[in-house]
Every structure is written in structure tokens, then in C-alpha cells.
């Protein structure tokens, strides 16, 4: 895929090629693309008919129907001024920055704001991007930076992510970045890009390698091909675990870096099957912040847990952590989810808990999984019947009963 973006006009020109396989006979198919003017669509080199339906459906009718299991290539050429919408974590989609640049960030939707895709985490794919921006600006994306050159007033950079990635975990950011490059001891590239206004985030960024190594001690080998971060001067109210190179807003804290890097195991390497499973991402990454405090600051997590339980209001316990319903995906997983993970740790016991946390990303490497699958995996690994525990913490609203609130070695 290639894009050309001019911050002055705000116009994006895109030329996207996708390789797909038909899972059933196809006389037509849909991709997600929000806004944009479509200049042309070709399927296997032949011009195809296309229509728009609803807010984001691009309906493509190829000249020849595709047989089941047939591989085919779709090329879409398009242009327009990308926009954004309010959903999920907040203002999702294409954002402009105080310095005049732009970036794309959002969850659940994201990819469909700037290129045609099946914008759902079940449809993971490798990703290649060539980005052109006016000289003086820098484009940063995910994956390995394989080439960058300036000619005739435009700077072109190329990025390659060889591992499957969900659409919402791709990004491009354009700004007057200060880019630093180095490697971890094992050769993993570390690229940090700092936009104007992100200077306060540099000390935390310098500890990226330390965080990765700590998380490896808890979750197993680092699964991403790169690490580092995109540090924005804009305030969005959230960060996002864009694959291998998370994107941070201007108000990010060091704990945010721990959280987003933990997602490289829980959320990126193993992605959700549906948004009902979002606790597989957020509960684990949020608990990683507690694990950091335990491992690096000697914080007594049992005492912290008891204090949090004691101060929790009725509203704190209200959200479900699984199958919470559209629009409620991100309520509860960042706070109640942490307590649920610590209770699970005490229910399983130390040895089993760490076995589960290390084996789960390997078991579903580069794929997708659901929360019910995790429950069954925890039961098999522990040899315990956990239906009542998971029901109390994850399937039901309200404060768990004392048996599940203080399991194992926990006490009131």
C-alpha cells in the first residue's frame, strides 16, 4: 500500500493492493472504507464495479466471480480528506496535531479511516506501507523501516510488518518528528519518534528496553519484530498498542508505556475473536502495571488488592468483563479487570498462574482467541473447576461473593 499526504491541504491519496482468498464462491464482496473518493477498483487486473453502502461499506463486484479457495488481488485507488468519529475509546480515526501534522489511531475501528480493509481483528494480515510526505515532514508507521529518501521535495519511507496484524493496530503518523534509532541486545530495532510537544515523554521512552525485558520475564519471549513508540504532541485521552510501536498521546505516563508494551503479547500476538473478548487485551495489560510495581518497586499486591476492594463503590463492580455489549467494551476492564486478574492469580496459585500467562501467547501465536477459550485453558492447566469463579468475576455484574473475592491465600 502507498499513501501520499500533504499536511497543508489535509488530502490523502492512497493506492492499496490487498491479497485475499475466497472462503466461498464470490460474485461480490465488501471492504470497509470511511469517506474518500474512489478513483478506481481492479480485481486481478480487471476493472471492477463498485458501490458505497452505509457509513463505511465499499461493495465490489469483480468482472469474474471468484471460486471457493481462489486467491485474488484487489487494488483500490482513492483520495480524500480523512475524518474521524466518536466511538470506542473516544475520537477514533484521523487526527490533526497542534504542530500541523496528522496521525490515525482508534479502537474498535481504525484502518478503514485511511485504507480499504476488513476492519475487524479476526482478519489479520501482513502489512507493507510506502508513505510520501513533503520534505521537512516525517512519516512513521509500524514494522521495520526499510528505506527512506528525499527527492523533488518529497520524502518517501517504506515500512514492512512481516507478522499478521489486525487493522486497528496499523497506523501512520506525520509530523516534524525527532526520530531516534537503536537496537536491543538481541538485535530488535528500537525506533522512537517524538513530535513537538512530547519532550516530557523522552525519559520513559528511554526505558523501553527495560520494560520489554521485564515483561519477557512474565509473559515469555517478546513476540513483536520491533519495539519503540510514536510519541505525539496531541492530547487524545488514550494511547494505543499499535503493533511493535505503540502510539502515545501527550499525557501518557510511564505506566502507560508498560501497559501498551504488555499488549504486544495480550492483544497483538493473540488478538480477540470478537470485541466481547476485550478483557483478554485490557485486563492483562492493566494487570501488567501492577506486576511492574511488584517486580520493580516491591509493592505488596495483596495489600493493594485488599485496599482497592475496600474502597470500591457499587458502581465499580457494575460492569461485566465479558460480553458486556456494544458500546460498553471499555468499561471495567482497566480497573475491575485488574482486581479480577489478581483474584485469578490467587485462585490458580503462583506456579499455575505463570504457566498460564506464558503459554497462552505461544498457544495462539499470531492468531485470535476468545475469552471462553481462555477459561477452558485455565481450567485444563490448573485441573480446577472454575465456572463459578469466572461467572462471579467476568460474566456477572456486581461484587463477587466472599469465596471468589478472597480466594486462595487472600484474606479479608
LOVEXKOL-353401 format. One line per 3 residues: number of its first residue (from 1); their letters; for each residue x, y, z of N, C-alpha, C. Coordinates in steps of 0.2 Angstrom, whole numbers, m for minus. Example, Ala and Ser with C-alpha at 12.3 -4.5 7.8 and 13.67 -1.06 7.14 Angstrom:
LOVEXKOL-353401
1 = as = 66,m28,39,62,m22,39,66,m16,39 ~ 64,m11,35,68,m5,36,64,0,39
This chain:
LOVEXKOL-353401
1 = xxx = 4,m6,0,0,0,0,4,6,0 ~ 2,11,m4,6,18,m4,1,23,m2 ~ 3,28,2,m1,34,3,4,40,2
4 = xxx = 0,46,0,4,52,m1,m1,57,3 ~ 3,61,8,m1,65,12,2,72,12 ~ m2,77,11,0,84,12,m3,87,18
7 = xxx = 1,89,23,m2,92,29,m5,98,28 ~ m2,102,23,m5,108,21,m12,108,19 ~ m14,104,15,m21,103,12,m25,98,16
10 = xxx = m22,93,19,m25,88,23,m28,83,19 ~ m26,82,12,m28,77,7,m24,71,7 ~ m27,66,7,m23,59,7,m24,56,0
13 = xxx = m19,54,m3,m20,50,m9,m18,43,m8 ~ m22,38,m9,m20,31,m7,m20,26,m13 ~ m16,21,m13,m16,16,m18,m15,9,m15
16 = xxx = m20,6,m14,m20,0,m9,m21,m7,m13 ~ m16,m12,m12,m17,m18,m15,m18,m23,m10 ~ m23,m27,m10,m24,m32,m5,m24,m39,m8
19 = xxx = m21,m44,m5,m22,m51,m7,m26,m55,m3 ~ m31,m58,m6,m36,m62,m1,m38,m68,m4 ~ m41,m72,0,m44,m79,m3,m51,m80,m1
22 = xxx = m55,m82,m6,m62,m83,m6,m63,m89,m1 ~ m67,m88,4,m69,m94,8,m75,m97,6 ~ m79,m94,1,m84,m97,m3,m85,m93,m10
25 = xxx = m89,m96,m14,m89,m93,m21,m92,m86,m20 ~ m88,m81,m23,m90,m74,m23,m92,m71,m29 ~ m97,m68,m30,m99,m64,m35,m98,m56,m34
28 = xxx = m98,m55,m27,m96,m48,m25,m94,m49,m17 ~ m91,m43,m15,m88,m44,m8,m88,m36,m6 ~ m87,m36,1,m87,m29,4,m80,m28,7
31 = xxx = m78,m22,7,m72,m19,11,m75,m13,15 ~ m71,m12,20,m73,m6,24,m68,0,22 ~ m72,6,21,m68,12,19,m73,18,21
34 = xxx = m70,22,25,m75,28,28,m73,34,24 ~ m78,37,21,m77,43,17,m73,41,10 ~ m69,46,8,m64,45,2,m68,45,m4
37 = xxx = m65,47,m9,m67,47,m16,m64,41,m20 ~ m67,36,m22,m64,30,m26,m63,32,m33 ~ m57,32,m35,m55,33,m42,m55,27,m46
40 = xxx = m53,21,m44,m54,15,m47,m53,9,m43 ~ m56,3,m45,m55,m3,m42,m54,m8,m47 ~ m49,m12,m46,m47,m18,m50,m46,m24,m46
43 = xxx = m49,m29,m49,m48,m36,m46,m44,m40,m51 ~ m39,m43,m49,m34,m47,m53,m33,m43,m60 ~ m32,m37,m59,m30,m33,m65,m36,m30,m69
46 = xxx = m42,m33,m68,m48,m31,m72,m52,m26,m68 ~ m54,m21,m72,m58,m16,m69,m64,m19,m66 ~ m66,m17,m59,m72,m20,m56,m77,m14,m55
49 = xxx = m83,m16,m54,m89,m11,m52,m89,m10,m45 ~ m90,m4,m42,m91,m3,m35,m96,1,m33 ~ m99,1,m27,m104,5,m25,m102,6,m17
52 = xxx = m106,11,m14,m105,13,m7,m112,11,m4 ~ m111,8,2,m117,7,6,m116,9,13 ~ m120,13,16,m120,15,23,m114,19,24
55 = xxx = m111,19,31,m106,24,33,m99,21,30 ~ m98,15,29,m91,13,28,m91,7,23 ~ m96,4,20,m96,m2,16,m94,0,9
58 = xxx = m88,m3,6,m87,m2,m1,m88,m9,m4 ~ m93,m9,m8,m96,m15,m11,m93,m16,m18 ~ m89,m21,m19,m85,m23,m25,m88,m29,m29
61 = xxx = m89,m28,m36,m92,m33,m40,m86,m34,m45 ~ m83,m40,m45,m77,m41,m50,m80,m43,m56 ~ m76,m42,m62,m79,m44,m68,m80,m51,m69
64 = xxx = m76,m55,m65,m77,m63,m65,m78,m65,m58 ~ m83,m69,m56,m84,m72,m49,m78,m76,m47 ~ m77,m76,m41,m71,m80,m38,m74,m86,m35
67 = xxx = m70,m92,m37,m72,m98,m34,m70,m99,m27 ~ m73,m104,m23,m71,m105,m16,m63,m107,m16 ~ m60,m104,m12,m52,m105,m11,m48,m102,m16
70 = xxx = m51,m98,m20,m47,m94,m25,m44,m88,m22 ~ m37,m87,m23,m34,m81,m21,m35,m76,m27 ~ m35,m70,m24,m36,m64,m29,m33,m58,m26
73 = xxx = m32,m53,m30,m29,m47,m28,m34,m41,m30 ~ m35,m36,m25,m39,m31,m25,m35,m24,m25 ~ m35,m20,m30,m32,m14,m30,m37,m8,m30
76 = xxx = m37,m4,m25,m41,2,m24,m37,8,m24 ~ m39,13,m29,m35,20,m29,m41,25,m27 ~ m39,29,m22,m43,33,m19,m40,40,m16
79 = xxx = m44,45,m14,m42,51,m12,m47,54,m8 ~ m45,59,m3,m50,62,1,m46,65,7 ~ m50,68,11,m48,71,17,m51,67,23
82 = xxx = m46,63,26,m49,58,31,m52,62,37 ~ m57,58,40,m60,61,46,m60,56,52 ~ m64,58,56,m65,54,62,m72,53,65
85 = xxx = m73,49,70,m79,48,73,m79,47,80 ~ m84,48,84,m84,46,91,m86,40,93 ~ m82,35,95,m84,28,97,m79,25,100
88 = xxx = m80,19,104,m75,15,107,m71,19,112 ~ m65,20,111,m61,24,116,m62,31,116 ~ m65,34,111,m65,41,110,m66,43,103
91 = xxx = m62,48,101,m62,51,94,m58,46,90 ~ m61,41,87,m57,37,83,m56,39,76 ~ m50,37,73,m49,39,66,m43,44,65
94 = xxx = m44,48,60,m38,53,58,m39,59,62 ~ m33,61,65,m32,66,69,m27,71,66 ~ m29,78,67,m23,83,66,m20,85,72
97 = xxx = m14,87,72,m10,88,78,m9,96,79 ~ m7,98,85,m6,105,86,0,108,81 ~ 5,104,79,10,106,75,8,106,68
100 = xxx = 2,104,66,0,104,59,1,97,56 ~ 3,92,59,4,85,57,m3,81,57 ~ m2,75,57,m8,70,57,m6,63,59
103 = xxx = m11,60,62,m10,53,64,m17,49,64 ~ m16,43,63,m23,39,64,m22,34,70 ~ m27,34,74,m27,30,80,m35,29,82
106 = xxx = m36,22,83,m43,21,86,m44,14,87 ~ m49,12,91,m52,6,93,m59,6,95 ~ m63,2,92,m63,m3,88,m61,m2,81
109 = xxx = m64,4,77,m62,5,70,m56,9,70 ~ m52,8,65,m46,12,64,m43,12,56 ~ m42,6,54,m39,5,47,m44,8,42
112 = xxx = m50,7,43,m55,10,37,m55,17,37 ~ m52,21,41,m52,28,40,m47,30,35 ~ m42,26,33,m37,28,29,m35,23,23
115 = xxx = m37,17,24,m36,12,18,m42,7,18 ~ m44,4,12,m49,m1,12,m47,m8,15 ~ m51,m11,19,m49,m17,23,m55,m20,26
118 = xxx = m54,m26,29,m59,m29,33,m57,m27,40 ~ m60,m21,42,m58,m18,49,m60,m22,55 ~ m58,m28,55,m60,m32,61,m54,m36,63
121 = xxx = m53,m37,70,m47,m40,72,m46,m48,70 ~ m52,m51,68,m51,m58,66,m47,m59,59 ~ m47,m53,55,m44,m53,48,m37,m50,49
124 = xxx = m32,m54,51,m26,m51,52,m22,m53,46 ~ m17,m48,44,m13,m49,38,m6,m46,39 ~ m1,m48,35,5,m44,35,4,m37,32
127 = xxx = 8,m33,33,7,m26,31,13,m22,28 ~ 12,m19,22,18,m15,20,15,m8,18 ~ 19,m3,19,17,4,18,23,8,15
130 = xxx = 21,11,10,26,17,7,22,23,8 ~ 25,28,12,22,34,13,26,40,10 ~ 23,45,7,26,51,4,23,57,8
133 = xxx = 28,61,10,26,67,14,30,73,11 ~ 28,79,12,33,84,9,39,85,13 ~ 45,87,10,51,87,13,50,92,20
136 = xxx = 54,90,25,53,93,31,48,90,36 ~ 44,85,33,40,81,37,42,74,37 ~ 40,70,42,42,63,43,36,59,44
139 = xxx = 35,53,40,30,48,41,33,42,45 ~ 29,40,50,31,34,54,26,29,54 ~ 27,23,54,22,18,54,25,12,58
142 = xxx = 21,6,58,23,0,61,28,m4,57 ~ 31,m9,60,36,m13,56,43,m10,56 ~ 47,m14,52,54,m12,51,54,m6,45
145 = xxx = 58,m1,47,59,4,42,65,2,37 ~ 63,1,31,67,m2,26,71,3,21 ~ 68,9,21,71,13,16,67,20,18
148 = xxx = 72,26,17,69,32,17,73,37,13 ~ 70,41,9,74,45,4,70,51,2 ~ 74,57,1,70,63,m1,72,65,m8
151 = xxx = 67,67,m12,68,68,m19,63,73,m22 ~ 65,78,m25,60,83,m28,55,85,m23 ~ 57,87,m17,53,90,m12,49,85,m8
154 = xxx = 49,79,m9,45,74,m6,50,69,m2 ~ 48,67,4,52,61,7,47,55,7 ~ 50,50,5,47,43,4,50,38,9
157 = xxx = 46,35,13,48,30,18,44,23,17 ~ 48,18,18,44,11,17,45,7,24 ~ 39,4,25,38,0,32,36,m7,30
160 = xxx = 39,m12,33,36,m18,32,35,m22,39 ~ 29,m24,40,27,m29,46,26,m36,43 ~ 31,m40,44,30,m47,41,25,m52,45
163 = xxx = 23,m50,51,19,m54,55,12,m51,54 ~ 7,m56,55,0,m54,54,m2,m49,59 ~ m6,m44,57,m8,m38,62,m15,m37,60
166 = xxx = m19,m35,66,m26,m33,65,m26,m26,62 ~ m31,m24,59,m31,m17,55,m31,m12,60 ~ m34,m12,66,m34,m6,71,m27,m5,74
169 = xxx = m22,m10,73,m15,m10,76,m10,m7,71 ~ m13,m5,65,m9,m2,60,m9,6,61 ~ m5,9,58,m5,17,59,0,20,54
172 = xxx = m1,26,53,4,31,50,3,37,54 ~ 9,40,55,9,47,59,14,51,55 ~ 11,58,54,15,63,50,16,69,54
175 = xxx = 23,70,56,24,76,60,31,78,59 ~ 33,83,62,40,85,62,44,81,67 ~ 44,75,67,47,70,72,54,71,72
178 = xxx = 57,70,79,64,69,80,64,61,81 ~ 67,58,77,67,50,77,74,48,80 ~ 74,43,85,80,40,87,79,33,86
181 = xxx = 85,30,84,85,23,82,91,19,86 ~ 90,13,88,95,9,91,92,2,91 ~ 96,m3,95,93,m10,95,94,m12,102
184 = xxx = 90,m17,103,90,m21,109,96,m26,109 ~ 98,m29,114,104,m34,114,103,m39,109 ~ 97,m41,107,95,m47,103,94,m44,96
187 = xxx = 96,m38,94,95,m35,88,88,m32,86 ~ 83,m33,90,77,m30,89,77,m22,88 ~ 75,m20,82,75,m12,81,71,m9,86
190 = xxx = 74,m3,89,70,1,93,70,8,90 ~ 64,10,88,63,17,85,58,21,89 ~ 60,26,91,56,31,95,55,37,91
193 = xxx = 49,40,90,48,46,86,44,51,90 ~ 48,57,91,45,62,96,42,68,92 ~ 36,69,92,33,75,89,34,81,94
196 = xxx = 34,87,91,34,93,95,29,93,101 ~ 31,94,107,26,94,112,27,88,116 ~ 31,83,114,31,76,118,38,76,122
199 = xxx = 41,81,123,48,81,126,48,78,133 ~ 42,78,137,42,75,143,41,68,143 ~ 40,65,137,40,58,137,46,54,135
202 = xxx = 51,58,134,58,55,132,61,51,138 ~ 61,53,144,64,48,149,60,41,149 ~ 54,41,149,50,35,149,52,31,143
205 = xxx = 53,34,137,54,31,131,61,27,131 ~ 66,30,135,72,28,135,73,21,139 ~ 67,20,143,67,13,147,63,8,143
208 = xxx = 62,9,137,58,4,133,61,m3,133 ~ 68,m4,132,71,m10,133,70,m13,140 ~ 71,m9,145,70,m12,152,63,m15,153
211 = xxx = 58,m11,150,51,m14,151,50,m20,147 ~ 53,m20,141,52,m26,137,55,m32,140 ~ 61,m32,143,64,m37,146,60,m39,152
214 = xxx = 58,m35,156,54,m36,162,48,m40,160 ~ 44,m38,155,38,m42,153,40,m48,150 ~ 46,m49,147,48,m56,145,48,m61,150
217 = xxx = 51,m58,156,51,m62,162,44,m65,165 ~ 39,m61,163,32,m63,165,29,m67,160 ~ 29,m65,153,25,m67,148,29,m72,143
220 = xxx = 35,m72,143,39,m76,138,42,m71,133 ~ 45,m74,128,49,m70,123,45,m65,120 ~ 48,m59,119,45,m53,115,42,m55,108
223 = xxx = 36,m55,107,33,m58,101,34,m53,95 ~ 35,m47,96,35,m42,90,42,m41,87 ~ 42,m39,80,48,m39,77,52,m32,78
226 = xxx = 48,m27,81,51,m21,83,49,m19,90 ~ 51,m13,92,49,m10,98,50,m3,98 ~ 48,1,103,49,8,102,42,12,103
229 = xxx = 41,18,101,35,21,101,34,27,97 ~ 28,29,96,27,35,92,24,40,97 ~ 27,45,99,25,50,104,23,56,101
232 = xxx = 16,58,103,13,63,99,13,69,104 ~ 12,75,101,11,81,104,4,83,105 ~ m1,78,103,m8,79,103,m11,76,110
235 = xxx = m16,78,112,m20,75,118,m26,72,115 ~ m26,65,115,m32,61,113,m36,58,119 ~ m32,58,125,m35,55,131,m34,47,131
238 = xxx = m30,45,127,m28,37,127,m22,36,122 ~ m19,30,124,m14,28,119,m16,22,116 ~ m12,19,111,m15,13,108,m9,9,106
241 = xxx = m10,2,107,m4,m3,106,m3,m5,99 ~ m2,0,95,0,m1,88,6,m6,87 ~ 5,m10,83,10,m16,83,17,m15,83
244 = xxx = 20,m17,88,28,m16,89,30,m9,90 ~ 25,m4,90,27,3,91,21,6,93 ~ 20,6,99,13,9,102,13,17,101
247 = xxx = 7,20,100,6,27,99,4,30,106 ~ 7,35,108,6,38,115,4,46,114 ~ m1,48,117,m3,55,117,1,59,122
250 = xxx = 0,65,122,5,70,125,4,69,133 ~ m1,66,135,m2,65,143,0,58,145 ~ 3,54,141,5,47,143,10,47,149
253 = xxx = 9,42,153,13,42,159,18,35,158 ~ 23,34,162,27,28,162,23,22,162 ~ 18,22,167,13,16,167,10,15,161
256 = xxx = 8,20,157,5,19,150,10,15,146 ~ 17,16,146,21,13,142,21,5,144 ~ 21,4,150,21,m3,152,15,m6,150
259 = xxx = 9,m3,150,3,m6,148,3,m7,140 ~ 5,m2,136,5,m3,129,10,m9,127 ~ 15,m9,130,20,m14,128,18,m21,130
262 = xxx = 14,m22,136,11,m28,138,6,m31,132 ~ 3,m26,129,m2,m28,124,2,m32,118 ~ 8,m31,117,12,m35,112,11,m42,112
265 = xxx = 10,m44,119,8,m51,120,0,m52,120 ~ m3,m48,124,m10,m49,125,m14,m43,121 ~ m16,m45,115,m20,m40,111,m17,m40,104
268 = xxx = m10,m41,103,m7,m41,97,m5,m48,94 ~ m1,m51,98,1,m58,96,m5,m62,96 ~ m9,m62,102,m15,m65,102,m21,m60,102
271 = xxx = m25,m59,97,m30,m54,96,m37,m57,98 ~ m41,m53,99,m48,m55,101,m52,m58,95 ~ m56,m63,97,m60,m66,91,m66,m61,90
274 = xxx = m69,m58,95,m74,m53,95,m72,m47,100 ~ m76,m42,100,m75,m37,105,m78,m38,111 ~ m82,m43,112,m84,m46,118,m78,m49,122
277 = xxx = m73,m51,119,m67,m54,122,m62,m49,124 ~ m63,m42,125,m58,m37,125,m54,m37,132 ~ m57,m41,137,m53,m42,143,m47,m46,142
280 = xxx = m47,m50,137,m40,m53,135,m35,m48,133 ~ m37,m42,131,m32,m37,130,m31,m33,136 ~ m36,m30,138,m35,m24,143,m35,m27,150
283 = xxx = m38,m32,152,m37,m34,159,m30,m36,160 ~ m27,m40,155,m20,m42,156,m15,m36,156 ~ m16,m32,151,m11,m26,150,m12,m22,156
286 = xxx = m18,m21,159,m18,m17,165,m15,m20,171 ~ m16,m27,172,m13,m30,177,m5,m30,177 ~ m2,m29,170,5,m29,170,8,m23,173
289 = xxx = 4,m17,174,6,m11,178,7,m13,185 ~ 2,m17,188,3,m20,195,10,m24,195 ~ 10,m28,190,16,m33,190,23,m29,190
292 = xxx = 23,m23,186,29,m19,186,30,m16,193 ~ 25,m14,196,26,m11,203,28,m16,208 ~ 25,m22,207,28,m28,212,35,m30,210
295 = xxx = 37,m30,204,43,m33,202,49,m27,203 ~ 47,m21,202,52,m16,202,52,m11,208 ~ 46,m11,212,45,m7,217,44,m10,224
298 = xxx = 44,m17,223,42,m21,229,35,m20,232 ~ 30,m18,228,24,m17,231,20,m23,233 ~ 17,m23,238,13,m29,241,7,m29,237
301 = xxx = 6,m33,232,m1,m33,228,m7,m35,232 ~ m6,m40,237,m11,m42,241,m14,m36,245 ~ m9,m32,248,m12,m27,252,m15,m22,247
304 = xxx = m12,m21,241,m15,m16,237,m22,m18,235 ~ m23,m25,233,m29,m28,231,m34,m27,237 ~ m33,m28,243,m37,m28,249,m40,m20,249
307 = xxx = m35,m16,249,m37,m9,249,m41,m6,244 ~ m40,m9,237,m45,m7,232,m52,m10,233 ~ m52,m16,235,m58,m19,236,m62,m15,242
310 = xxx = m59,m13,247,m62,m10,252,m65,m3,251 ~ m61,0,246,m64,7,244,m68,7,238 ~ m69,1,235,m73,1,228,m81,2,230
313 = xxx = m84,6,225,m91,8,226,m95,3,222 ~ m101,4,223,m106,m1,220,m105,0,212 ~ m104,6,210,m103,7,203,m97,4,200
316 = xxx = m92,3,204,m86,0,202,m87,m7,200 ~ m91,m11,203,m92,m18,202,m97,m19,196 ~ m101,m14,194,m106,m15,189,m104,m18,183
319 = xxx = m99,m16,179,m98,m18,173,m96,m26,172 ~ m99,m29,167,m96,m36,166,m90,m35,162 ~ m86,m40,163,m79,m40,160,m79,m45,153
322 = xxx = m84,m48,152,m85,m52,146,m92,m51,143 ~ m92,m51,137,m99,m50,133,m103,m44,136 ~ m100,m38,137,m103,m33,140,m107,m28,136
325 = xxx = m108,m30,129,m112,m27,125,m109,m21,121 ~ m111,m20,115,m108,m14,111,m109,m8,114 ~ m103,m4,114,m103,2,117,m100,2,124
328 = xxx = m100,m4,127,m98,m5,134,m91,m8,135 ~ m88,m9,129,m82,m14,129,m76,m11,134 ~ m76,m5,135,m70,m2,138,m72,1,145
331 = xxx = m78,m2,148,m80,0,155,m78,m6,159 ~ m74,m5,164,m72,m10,169,m66,m14,168 ~ m64,m14,162,m58,m18,160,m51,m15,163
334 = xxx = m51,m9,164,m45,m5,166,m44,m5,174 ~ m50,m6,178,m49,m6,185,m52,m12,188 ~ m58,m14,187,m61,m20,190,m57,m26,187
337 = xxx = m55,m25,180,m51,m30,177,m45,m32,181 ~ m41,m27,183,m35,m28,187,m36,m33,193 ~ m42,m31,197,m43,m35,203,m45,m42,201
340 = xxx = m49,m43,195,m51,m49,193,m44,m54,192 ~ m39,m51,189,m33,m54,187,m30,m56,193 ~ m29,m52,198,m26,m54,204,m30,m59,208
343 = xxx = m36,m59,208,m40,m64,211,m39,m71,207 ~ m38,m71,201,m37,m77,197,m30,m79,199 ~ m25,m75,200,m19,m77,202,m19,m81,208
346 = xxx = m23,m78,213,m23,m82,220,m27,m88,219 ~ m32,m88,215,m36,m94,214,m32,m100,211 ~ m28,m98,206,m24,m103,202,m18,m105,206
349 = xxx = m15,m101,210,m9,m102,213,m3,m99,209 ~ 3,m98,212,8,m95,208,11,m99,202 ~ 12,m105,203,15,m109,198,11,m109,192
352 = xxx = 4,m111,193,m1,m112,188,m2,m105,184 ~ m3,m100,188,m4,m93,185,1,m91,180 ~ 8,m92,182,13,m90,177,13,m95,172
355 = xxx = 12,m101,173,12,m106,167,6,m104,162 ~ 0,m102,164,m5,m99,160,m3,m93,156 ~ 0,m88,160,2,m82,157,7,m83,151
358 = xxx = 12,m88,152,17,m88,147,15,m93,141 ~ 11,m98,143,9,m102,137,3,m100,133 ~ m1,m96,136,m7,m93,131,m4,m89,125
361 = xxx = 0,m85,126,3,m81,119,6,m86,114 ~ 10,m91,117,13,m96,112,8,m100,109 ~ 3,m102,113,m3,m107,110,m7,m104,105
364 = xxx = m8,m97,105,m12,m94,100,m7,m89,96 ~ m1,m90,95,3,m85,92,1,m83,85 ~ 1,m77,84,m1,m73,78,m8,m75,76
367 = xxx = m12,m77,81,m19,m79,79,m24,m75,83 ~ m30,m78,84,m35,m75,88,m38,m80,93 ~ m41,m77,98,m44,m82,103,m50,m78,107
370 = xxx = m54,m82,110,m60,m79,114,m59,m80,121 ~ m63,m76,125,m62,m77,132,m65,m84,135 ~ m70,m87,132,m72,m94,134,m66,m99,133
373 = xxx = m62,m98,127,m56,m102,126,m51,m101,132 ~ m50,m95,134,m45,m94,140,m48,m97,146 ~ m54,m97,147,m57,m100,153,m56,m108,153
376 = xxx = m57,m111,147,m56,m118,147,m48,m120,147 ~ m44,m115,145,m37,m117,145,m35,m116,152 ~ m37,m111,156,m35,m111,163,m38,m117,167
379 = xxx = m44,m119,166,m46,m125,169,m42,m131,168 ~ m40,m132,161,m36,m138,160,m29,m138,163 ~ m26,m132,163,m20,m131,165,m19,m132,173
382 = xxx = m25,m129,176,m25,m130,184,m28,m136,187 ~ m32,m139,182,m36,m145,185,m41,m143,190 ~ m43,m137,190,m48,m134,194,m55,m133,190
385 = xxx = m61,m134,193,m67,m132,190,m68,m124,192 ~ m68,m120,187,m68,m113,188,m74,m109,186 ~ m79,m113,184,m85,m110,181,m88,m105,186
388 = xxx = m89,m106,192,m92,m101,197,m87,m95,198 ~ m81,m96,198,m76,m91,199,m77,m86,193 ~ m76,m89,187,m77,m85,181,m84,m81,180
391 = xxx = m89,m85,182,m95,m82,182,m96,m76,187 ~ m93,m76,193,m93,m71,198,m90,m65,195 ~ m84,m66,192,m79,m60,191,m81,m57,184
394 = xxx = m82,m62,179,m82,m60,172,m88,m60,168 ~ m93,m64,170,m99,m65,167,m105,m61,170 ~ m104,m59,176,m110,m56,180,m108,m49,182
397 = xxx = m113,m45,183,m112,m38,186,m112,m39,193 ~ m109,m34,197,m109,m34,204,m103,m37,208 ~ m103,m36,214,m97,m38,218,m97,m45,219
400 = xxx = m92,m49,218,m91,m56,219,m92,m58,226 ~ m95,m64,227,m96,m66,234,m89,m67,237 ~ m89,m68,244,m83,m68,248,m78,m74,245
403 = xxx = m81,m79,244,m77,m85,242,m73,m84,236 ~ m76,m80,231,m72,m78,225,m68,m71,225 ~ m70,m67,230,m67,m61,231,m60,m62,235
406 = xxx = m60,m67,239,m54,m68,243,m52,m76,242 ~ m50,m78,236,m48,m85,235,m41,m86,237 ~ m40,m93,238,m33,m95,239,m30,m92,246
409 = xxx = m24,m89,245,m21,m86,251,m23,m79,253 ~ m28,m76,249,m30,m69,250,m35,m70,256 ~ m35,m65,260,m40,m64,266,m42,m57,267
412 = x = m48,m57,270,m52,m51,270,m48,m47,276
